[in-house]
Amino acid sequence: MPPVVRRLPAYEPPVGGAVPLPRPRPRPVWVPEPDPPSPALDPLRLVGAVLEVLDGRRPARLLREVAVPGLAVRLGAMVRARTTRVVRMPRVCRPSRFVAEISATVRREGRVLAVACRVEHRGGRWWFTSFTVLE
């Protein structure tokens, strides 16, 4: 079979005509930082409430009000009679507007322990999604 030669469409710009210039990109618009979600995050109260449950001073059903279901079950299994003396002021890191990572030190039975947790704002409340006591 003999080869078939086809003519290509013109690909050169028209001669003597006006060349369309590219449009400039739109400038970015400054958007103000939105207000933090309500209610405001109170890390000392949240961490303190969970530690009181773990120490046996509050009922374990409180965990269902501050932690996601899987975490509440896991923390509920860790409840023991202990005495937490001092919870130092927690440090808060905010990777995003609806997420906060909290770390604190706790004095318990003559030892100093570290607490690391993550809270997320969902449905108008702050919920623990991770909570670890480093012993």
C-alpha positions as CSV (number, residue, x, y, z in Angstrom):
1,M,0.0,0.0,0.0
2,P,1.4,3.4,-0.9
3,P,2.0,5.9,1.9
4,V,-0.7,8.5,2.4
5,V,0.4,12.1,2.8
6,R,-1.9,14.6,4.4
7,R,-1.5,18.3,4.6
8,L,-1.0,19.7,8.1
9,P,-3.2,22.6,9.3
10,A,-1.4,26.0,9.4
11,Y,0.4,26.5,12.7
12,E,2.1,29.9,12.1
13,P,0.5,33.1,13.4
14,P,-1.2,35.2,10.8
15,V,1.2,37.7,9.1
16,G,0.4,41.4,9.6
17,G,-2.6,40.8,11.9
18,A,-2.9,41.8,15.6
19,V,-1.5,39.1,17.8
20,P,-3.7,38.5,20.9
21,L,-1.8,39.3,24.1
22,P,-2.3,37.0,27.1
23,R,-4.4,38.4,29.8
24,P,-2.7,39.3,33.1
25,R,-3.4,36.9,36.0
26,P,-5.8,38.3,38.6
27,R,-4.1,39.7,41.7
28,P,-4.6,37.7,44.9
29,V,-7.2,39.1,47.2
30,W,-6.5,39.4,50.9
31,V,-8.9,37.5,53.1
32,P,-8.9,38.2,56.8
33,E,-8.3,35.4,59.2
34,P,-11.6,34.0,60.4
35,D,-12.6,34.1,64.0
36,P,-11.7,31.1,66.0
37,P,-14.5,28.6,66.5
38,S,-16.8,28.9,69.4
39,P,-16.6,27.9,72.2
40,A,-13.1,29.0,72.9
41,L,-10.6,26.2,73.7
42,D,-9.8,25.8,77.4
43,P,-6.9,23.3,77.4
44,L,-6.5,23.3,81.2
45,R,-10.1,22.4,81.8
46,L,-10.2,19.7,79.1
47,V,-7.0,18.0,80.1
48,G,-7.9,18.3,83.8
49,A,-11.3,16.7,83.3
50,V,-9.8,13.6,81.5
51,L,-7.1,13.2,84.2
52,E,-9.7,13.3,86.9
53,V,-11.6,10.5,85.1
54,L,-8.3,8.5,84.8
55,D,-7.7,9.0,88.5
56,G,-11.2,7.8,89.4
57,R,-12.4,11.1,90.8
58,R,-15.0,11.6,88.1
59,P,-17.3,9.1,86.4
60,A,-16.1,7.5,83.2
61,R,-19.2,8.6,81.3
62,L,-17.7,12.1,81.2
63,L,-15.3,10.7,78.6
64,R,-18.2,10.4,76.1
65,E,-18.7,14.1,76.3
66,V,-15.1,15.1,75.5
67,A,-13.6,12.3,73.4
68,V,-14.5,10.5,70.2
69,P,-16.1,7.1,70.8
70,G,-13.0,4.9,70.2
71,L,-10.8,7.0,72.4
72,A,-13.4,7.2,75.2
73,V,-13.5,3.4,75.3
74,R,-9.7,3.1,75.4
75,L,-9.4,5.8,78.1
76,G,-12.2,4.2,80.1
77,A,-10.2,1.0,80.4
78,M,-7.2,3.0,81.9
79,V,-9.1,4.3,85.0
80,R,-7.3,3.6,88.3
81,A,-7.4,5.1,91.7
82,R,-4.5,7.6,91.8
83,T,-3.8,11.1,92.9
84,T,-2.9,13.8,90.5
85,R,-1.5,16.7,92.4
86,V,-0.6,19.4,89.9
87,V,-1.3,19.9,86.3
88,R,1.0,22.6,84.9
89,M,-0.4,25.1,82.4
90,P,-0.6,23.3,79.0
91,R,1.1,24.4,75.9
92,V,-1.1,24.6,72.8
93,C,0.0,24.4,69.2
94,R,-2.6,25.1,66.5
95,P,-1.8,23.4,63.2
96,S,-5.1,24.7,61.8
97,R,-8.2,26.7,63.0
98,F,-10.1,23.6,64.0
99,V,-7.3,21.5,65.4
100,A,-5.1,22.0,68.5
101,E,-2.3,19.9,69.9
102,I,-1.9,20.2,73.7
103,S,1.1,19.1,75.8
104,A,1.3,19.4,79.6
105,T,3.3,18.0,82.6
106,V,1.5,16.4,85.5
107,R,2.8,15.7,89.0
108,R,1.4,12.3,90.2
109,E,2.5,10.3,93.2
110,G,5.9,12.0,93.4
111,R,6.6,11.6,89.6
112,V,6.4,14.0,86.8
113,L,4.6,12.7,83.7
114,A,3.9,14.2,80.3
115,V,0.5,14.4,78.6
116,A,0.1,14.8,74.9
117,C,-3.2,15.1,73.1
118,R,-5.0,16.4,70.1
119,V,-8.4,18.1,70.0
120,E,-10.6,18.9,67.0
121,H,-13.5,21.2,66.8
122,R,-16.6,19.3,65.5
123,G,-20.3,20.1,65.8
124,G,-19.7,23.2,68.0
125,R,-17.5,21.4,70.6
126,W,-13.9,20.4,71.1
127,W,-13.3,16.7,71.0
128,F,-10.2,14.7,72.0
129,T,-9.1,12.5,69.1
130,S,-5.9,11.4,70.8
131,F,-4.8,11.4,74.4
132,T,-1.5,9.9,75.7
133,V,0.0,9.9,79.2
134,L,3.8,9.2,78.9
135,E,4.8,7.4,82.0
